[in-house]
């Protein structure tokens, strides 16, 4: 391990005879070296984010569609940490469908959704800060794997990163000792809100890497660090809605992601990390833009199908369709309640959706069936995983 560069920090021998990394304050010194590639990547990422933001504003009601974007990010970010739950598992769990085939870790993804929504709501009254980060961590780990790791509390013992079963002395990386964590997070918070000339995306990339280096909690640091990216994008009004699932890029390039973070610590290679981060922003922004366009096309096609084919039930059908964009699953009882009609009339209407291939029954039950708006859900499915 090359420890010659102290640009990002240095390894300091601790009383227990292991070396822990103590990061330098941000911004890097010497400053980020701008070459043609970095300028090009920043320009491309800015343009891609601008297109995404514009595409979201073309949606009939952007808030209707945030539901699925948030859940895709929750699933992907949790999968980086080893969960097996898919988007369908999450949606079915939220629909209270009890299926023994669901991975047991689906509750962790549900917590991620809760943490994301809580953080976004809190941004209206609380800036991105250590206090907010601790609140998010508490919601993320409350009642699930890692609950014993003091949810919401900064760690009071040394942690480390390495293969399963590795000891502290065999670790790939040892974060700062616990007595430095509070000070380092305070310095990071000051950097977040400092007035400087750094491009916002570059600054967010620096913040994410620094947070992962501090590793302030005993568990959940990766997920909190990725949530932090979303909160910073929204707080800076770079995005009006949380529709950038950057975890997709990190998951696909997981090895490179970890290697570059470690290269920052060992050799001060901030530029290579920032280039990777900006490339990810551009790639995922373009994909999310295509998803937004596909949503508009899907909605127009399905509205036409219902208007042309549902006869006198078209008005009720359109109301149900709009509700499916907020939550893409429904039961007959829910349809009856939303429309104020009889159970039988609602069942007939749902059957028309099934016959039109707009809804798919996902419970396999004779009674208390739940249906999913499968064509819409597939727009958000992870192409690297098998589908329904």
Secondary structure as UniProt FT lines:
FT   STRAND          9..13
FT   TURN            15..16
FT   STRAND          19..23
FT   HELIX           36..58
FT   HELIX           62..80
FT   TURN            81..82
FT   HELIX           87..94
FT   TURN            95..96
FT   TURN            100..101
FT   TURN            104..105
FT   HELIX           106..122
FT   TURN            123..125
FT   HELIX           130..141
FT   TURN            142..143
FT   TURN            145..152
FT   TURN            164..165
FT   HELIX           168..170
FT   HELIX           178..192
FT   HELIX           200..214
FT   HELIX           221..235
FT   TURN            236..237
FT   HELIX           247..252
FT   HELIX           254..267
FT   HELIX           270..309
FT   HELIX           311..313
FT   HELIX           314..326
FT   STRAND          329..331
FT   HELIX           332..339
FT   HELIX           343..355
FT   TURN            356..357
FT   STRAND          360..361
FT   STRAND          370..372
FT   HELIX           374..377
FT   HELIX           378..380
FT   TURN            383..384
//
